[in-house]
Amino acid sequence: MPSICFYFQVHQPYRLRNYTIFELDNDYFDDSKNAEICRRVARKCYLPSNLLMLELIKKHKGKFRISYSITGVLLEQLELYAPEVLASFQALAATNCVEFLAETYYHSLSFLYSREEFIAQIRMHEQAIHRLFGQTPRVFRNTELIYNNDLAFLIEQMGGFDMILAEGADHILGYRSPNFVYRPPNSTKLKLLLKNYRLSDDIAFRFSNRNWSQWPVTADRFAAWINAFNGNGFVVNLFMDYETLGEHQWEDTGIFSFIRHLPSEILKHPDNDFKTPSEVAAAYEPVGVFDVPHTISWADLERDLSAWRGNPMQENALAELYGLEYKVKNTDDRAIIIEWRKLQVSDHFYYMCTKYFSDGDVHKYFNPYDSPYDGYINFMTVLDNLNSRCHKVLLQKKREPFSILSGEPSPSLM
């Protein structure tokens, strides 16, 4: 064979409004802009894509299977601004051909700073997925596929998960192929599913690039590339942002037509099939160990953390944010805790990225700021206000606003 595993990340953040030091209110987020973008992406991507996926599942009588990881912050926005999209995801869930994965509710970097917060957000997300789609996730994917050996150990200790998704990074794999199932070191239970970034990026980034030597990509041609792995791989993992369909790659590029015809072309080969991540975990045993002592991600050319922690602004903003954890939680103020968690959304730090060379266009997409420096200043102004609110609440409660933990992020296991 191989099996084909389609996984889509579905996410939109809560964007901050322009917040100055003279502000007196606690209204941090640009509800109007967030609603506008959510509805726009719903119109261009989510609704037509979900309709297409449902059509393909019915057409192929359940042989076409896909998976999604939808962030908690997007689920909230869909309930508010585009409930018809949520209903369309529920229709997909009802087919039993779609798997919903677990992740951090707030699409955060909490794994790197606070294990307590990280676990809490996973549990929150599991509850949301069960409530909305009737599924209890068995597969975990961390924010932006951020992964290392310590993450695998923690997820295994939590229990309930069979598999983790990760980037098929060349510097880790070496001569090996991402088209097999692997396992973390010292684990006999967890399995790892690795992104085939070359084929995934052919769709996500290169599909409409007329200067690319392989343009245009047709469904039959792409299926031929997959067929080339027959006898040399268990599974081809096509992982990408869902916004690839209709938003990053506009409808006039032919992206919807490509996806519409792709399953038929792939299934023409008698050994090919589609599987969800849980089905892959059940079908295939690991062929070896994927040892990742240093953190990787699926972002940019480096496949590391530099998209979010690549400059002093980002490092400072993250340290100050997670340094407030004890203070925030000690307030017992639900609104403060929720707003602090919304500030954890990784996009806030992505907007502060100064890598404007090979990856510049990617970092500017959906970016509400004119420069990374504007993003940093705005974020820190909001964070300062939140800190002041915490201080006032704790004084009113006659609680100690600081502790030996205050101001210090949990150690990052890098």
C-alpha positions in Angstrom: 0.0 0.0 0.0 0.3 3.0 1.4 -2.6 4.4 3.4 -3.3 8.1 3.1 -3.9 10.0 6.3 -5.3 13.5 5.8 -5.1 15.8 8.9 -6.2 19.4 8.9 -5.4 22.0 11.6 -8.4 24.4 12.0 -7.6 27.6 13.9 -8.3 31.3 14.2 -7.0 33.3 17.2 -8.6 36.0 19.2 -6.8 39.1 17.9 -6.1 42.0 20.2 -7.5 45.5 19.5 -5.2 48.5 19.4 -4.7 49.0 23.2 -2.9 52.0 24.6 -1.5 52.8 28.0 -4.3 55.3 28.4 -7.0 52.7 28.3 -9.1 52.3 31.4 -11.3 49.4 30.4 -10.6 45.7 30.2 -11.8 45.2 26.7 -8.6 43.7 25.1 -9.9 41.8 22.1 -11.1 43.1 18.7 -14.5 41.4 18.6 -15.4 43.1 15.3 -12.3 42.1 13.5 -12.4 38.6 14.9 -16.0 38.2 13.7 -15.2 39.6 10.3 -12.3 37.2 9.7 -14.1 34.2 11.1 -17.1 34.8 8.8 -14.8 35.5 5.8 -12.8 32.3 6.3 -16.1 30.4 6.9 -17.4 31.6 3.6 -14.1 31.0 1.6 -12.9 27.8 3.3 -14.8 26.1 6.1 -18.3 25.9 4.5 -17.3 24.9 1.0 -14.6 22.6 2.3 -16.8 20.8 4.7 -19.5 20.4 2.0 -16.9 18.9 -0.3 -15.6 16.5 2.4 -19.1 15.3 3.1 -19.7 14.9 -0.6 -16.5 12.8 -1.0 -17.3 10.6 2.0 -20.8 9.8 0.6 -19.4 9.4 -3.0 -16.8 6.8 -1.8 -19.2 5.1 0.6 -17.0 5.8 3.6 -13.6 4.9 2.0 -12.6 8.5 2.1 -11.6 9.4 5.7 -10.1 12.5 7.3 -9.2 14.0 10.6 -9.3 17.5 12.2 -7.8 19.3 15.1 -10.0 22.3 15.8 -8.8 24.7 18.5 -11.0 25.7 21.4 -10.7 29.3 20.6 -12.0 28.7 17.1 -14.9 26.5 18.4 -15.9 29.4 20.6 -15.9 31.8 17.6 -17.8 29.4 15.4 -20.5 29.2 18.1 -20.7 33.0 18.2 -20.2 34.0 14.6 -20.7 31.1 12.3 -22.8 28.4 13.9 -23.6 26.9 10.5 -19.9 25.9 10.2 -20.1 24.1 13.5 -23.2 22.3 12.3 -21.3 21.2 9.2 -18.5 19.8 11.3 -21.1 17.9 13.3 -22.5 16.5 10.1 -19.0 15.3 9.2 -18.7 13.7 12.7 -21.9 11.8 12.2 -20.5 10.0 9.2 -18.1 8.0 11.4 -15.4 8.7 8.8 -13.9 11.7 10.5 -11.7 11.8 13.6 -11.3 14.8 15.9 -7.9 15.1 17.7 -6.9 16.5 21.0 -4.7 19.6 21.5 -4.3 22.6 23.8 -7.6 24.4 24.0 -5.9 27.8 23.5 -3.4 26.7 20.8 -0.8 27.7 23.3 2.9 27.1 24.0 2.1 26.0 27.5 4.0 22.8 27.2 7.2 24.8 27.2 6.4 26.9 30.2 3.8 25.2 32.5 3.0 21.5 32.6 0.0 22.2 34.9 -1.5 24.6 32.5 -0.7 22.4 29.5 -2.6 19.4 31.0 -5.5 21.6 32.0 -5.9 22.9 28.5 -5.8 19.4 27.0 -8.6 18.3 29.4 -10.6 21.4 28.4 -10.2 20.6 24.8 -11.2 17.0 25.3 -14.4 18.1 27.0 -15.2 20.5 24.2 -14.7 17.8 21.5 -16.9 15.3 23.4 -19.6 17.9 23.9 -19.7 19.1 20.3 -18.8 16.0 18.3 -19.5 13.0 20.7 -15.9 11.8 20.4 -13.2 11.2 23.1 -9.9 11.9 21.3 -7.3 9.1 21.3 -4.7 11.0 19.3 -2.9 14.1 20.4 -1.2 16.9 18.4 0.5 19.7 20.1 0.3 23.3 18.9 2.0 23.7 15.5 3.3 20.1 15.9 5.7 21.2 18.6 7.3 18.0 19.9 10.2 16.4 21.8 10.8 13.2 23.8 9.6 14.9 27.0 6.2 15.7 25.4 5.8 12.0 24.5 6.6 11.0 28.0 4.1 13.5 29.5 1.3 12.4 27.1 1.9 8.8 27.9 1.8 9.6 31.7 -1.6 11.3 31.2 -3.1 8.2 29.7 -5.8 7.8 27.2 -3.8 8.5 24.0 -2.5 6.0 21.5 -0.7 8.3 19.1 1.0 11.7 18.7 1.4 13.7 15.5 4.8 15.2 14.8 6.9 16.7 11.9 8.9 14.3 9.8 12.0 16.5 10.2 14.9 15.4 8.0 17.6 16.1 10.6 15.9 13.6 12.9 14.9 11.0 10.4 18.2 11.0 8.5 17.9 8.3 5.7 14.6 7.0 7.0 11.2 7.8 5.6 8.3 9.6 7.3 5.9 7.1 5.6 6.2 4.6 8.5 4.9 4.5 12.1 7.5 5.2 14.8 7.6 5.3 18.6 9.2 7.6 21.1 12.3 6.3 23.1 11.4 4.1 26.1 7.8 3.8 25.1 5.9 0.6 24.3 2.4 2.2 24.1 2.6 5.4 22.1 3.0 5.6 18.4 4.1 8.5 16.3 2.7 9.7 13.0 5.1 11.9 11.0 4.1 14.5 8.5 5.4 14.0 4.9 6.2 17.6 4.6 7.2 17.5 0.9 3.9 16.2 -0.4 1.9 18.2 2.2 3.7 21.4 1.3 3.1 20.7 -2.4 -0.6 21.3 -1.7 -0.3 23.8 1.2 2.4 26.2 -0.2 3.3 25.3 -3.8 0.0 24.4 -5.4 -0.5 27.8 -7.1 3.1 28.7 -7.6 3.5 29.0 -11.4 7.3 29.2 -11.0 7.4 25.8 -9.4 8.8 23.2 -11.8 6.0 20.8 -11.0 3.2 23.3 -11.6 0.4 22.6 -12.3 -0.4 19.7 -10.0 -3.4 17.6 -11.1 -5.1 14.9 -9.0 -3.8 12.1 -11.2 -0.3 13.4 -11.1 -0.3 13.7 -7.3 -1.8 10.2 -6.9 1.1 8.9 -9.0 3.5 10.5 -6.5 1.7 8.7 -3.7 1.7 5.4 -5.6 5.5 5.6 -5.8 5.6 4.7 -2.1 3.9 1.4 -2.7 6.2 -1.2 -1.1 8.2 1.5 0.6 5.9 2.9 3.3 2.8 2.2 5.4 1.2 5.6 5.3 1.5 9.0 3.6 0.6 11.7 6.1 -0.7 14.8 4.5 -0.9 17.4 7.3 -1.8 21.0 6.6 -3.9 24.0 7.7 -7.5 23.7 6.7 -7.3 27.3 5.5 -5.2 26.0 2.6 -8.5 25.3 0.9 -10.0 28.5 -0.3 -8.1 30.9 1.8 -4.3 30.4 1.4 -5.0 28.7 -2.0 -8.0 30.6 -3.5 -10.8 28.9 -5.3 -9.6 30.1 -8.7 -6.3 28.2 -8.3 -8.3 25.0 -8.8 -7.7 23.8 -5.2 -11.3 22.5 -4.7 -11.4 20.8 -8.0 -8.0 19.1 -7.1 -9.3 17.8 -3.8 -12.6 16.7 -5.4 -10.8 14.4 -7.8 -7.9 13.3 -5.6 -9.6 10.4 -3.7 -10.9 8.8 -6.9 -7.4 8.9 -8.4 -5.8 7.5 -5.2 -8.3 4.7 -4.9 -7.7 3.6 -8.5 -4.7 1.7 -7.1 -6.1 -1.4 -5.4 -3.6 -1.3 -2.6 -4.4 2.3 -1.5 -6.8 3.4 1.1 -7.6 6.3 3.5 -7.2 6.0 7.3 -7.7 8.3 10.2 -4.8 8.6 12.7 -6.5 6.1 15.1 -7.0 3.7 12.3 -3.3 4.0 11.4 -2.4 3.3 15.0 -4.5 0.2 15.0 -3.2 -1.1 11.6 0.5 -0.6 11.8 3.3 -1.3 14.3 6.3 1.0 14.7 9.4 0.2 12.6 11.8 2.1 14.9 12.4 4.9 17.4 12.0 8.6 16.6 14.4 10.2 19.1 13.8 13.9 19.5 15.9 15.3 22.4 15.5 18.9 21.1 12.2 20.5 20.3 10.9 20.5 16.7 7.8 21.9 15.0 6.2 22.1 11.6 6.9 25.8 11.2 9.1 27.4 8.6 12.3 26.0 7.0 14.0 25.5 10.4 11.3 23.2 11.9 12.1 24.6 15.3 10.7 27.2 17.8 12.2 30.3 16.2 8.8 31.4 14.8 7.7 32.1 18.4 10.9 32.3 20.4 13.4 33.6 17.8 14.0 37.1 19.2 14.2 38.9 22.6 10.7 40.5 22.2 9.1 37.1 21.9 11.2 35.6 24.7 10.3 38.5 27.0 6.6 38.5 26.2 6.4 34.7 26.9 8.4 34.9 30.1 6.2 37.8 31.4 3.0 36.0 30.4 3.7 32.7 32.0 5.3 34.5 34.9 1.8 35.7 35.8 0.4 32.2 36.2 0.5 32.0 40.0 -0.9 35.5 40.3 -3.7 35.0 37.8 -4.9 31.7 39.2 -4.7 32.9 42.8 -7.3 35.6 42.0 -10.0 32.9 41.4 -11.4 35.5 38.9 -12.8 33.6 36.0 -12.7 36.5 33.6 -9.0 37.2 34.4 -8.1 33.6 34.0 -9.8 33.3 30.6 -8.2 36.5 29.3 -4.8 35.3 30.5 -5.4 32.1 28.6 -6.5 33.9 25.5 -3.2 35.8 25.6 -1.4 32.4 25.4 -2.6 31.8 21.8 0.6 31.2 19.9 -0.3 33.7 17.1 0.4 36.6 19.4 4.1 35.6 19.4 4.1 34.7 15.8 3.1 38.3 15.0 6.3 39.4 16.8 8.5 37.3 14.5 11.3 39.2 12.7 12.2 36.5 10.2 11.5 38.3 7.0 13.7 36.4 4.6 12.5 33.0 3.3 9.5 32.9 5.5 8.4 36.5 5.6 5.1 36.2 3.6 4.0 33.4 5.9 4.5 35.4 9.0 2.5 38.4 7.6 -0.6 36.3 6.7 -3.6 37.3 8.9 -1.2 39.6 10.8 -3.1 42.6 12.2 0.1 44.7 12.8 2.3 46.8 10.6 5.4 45.5 12.2 6.5 42.9 14.8 7.4 45.7 17.1 3.8 47.0 17.1 2.7 43.5 18.0 5.0 43.4 20.9 4.1 46.8 22.3 0.4 46.2 22.0 0.7 42.7 23.7 2.8 44.0 26.6 0.4 47.0 27.1 -2.5 44.5 27.5 -0.4 42.2 29.7 0.5 45.2 32.0 -3.2 46.0 32.4 -4.0 42.4 33.2 -1.2 42.3 35.8 -2.6 45.5 37.5 -6.1 43.9 37.6 -4.6 40.8 39.3 -2.8 42.9 41.8 -6.0 44.8 42.7 -8.1 41.6 43.1 -5.5 40.0 45.3 -5.2 43.0 47.5 -9.0 43.1 47.9 -8.9 39.4 48.8 -6.0 40.1 51.2 -3.9 37.5 49.4 -0.2 37.6 48.7 0.1 38.9 45.1 3.5 37.3 44.7 5.2 34.1 45.5 8.6 32.6 44.9 7.1 31.3 41.6 5.7 34.7 40.5 7.6 36.2 37.6 9.4 33.0 36.7 8.1 30.6 34.0 8.3 26.9 34.6 11.5 25.4 33.2 11.4 24.8 29.5 12.4 21.3 28.7 14.4 22.0 25.5 
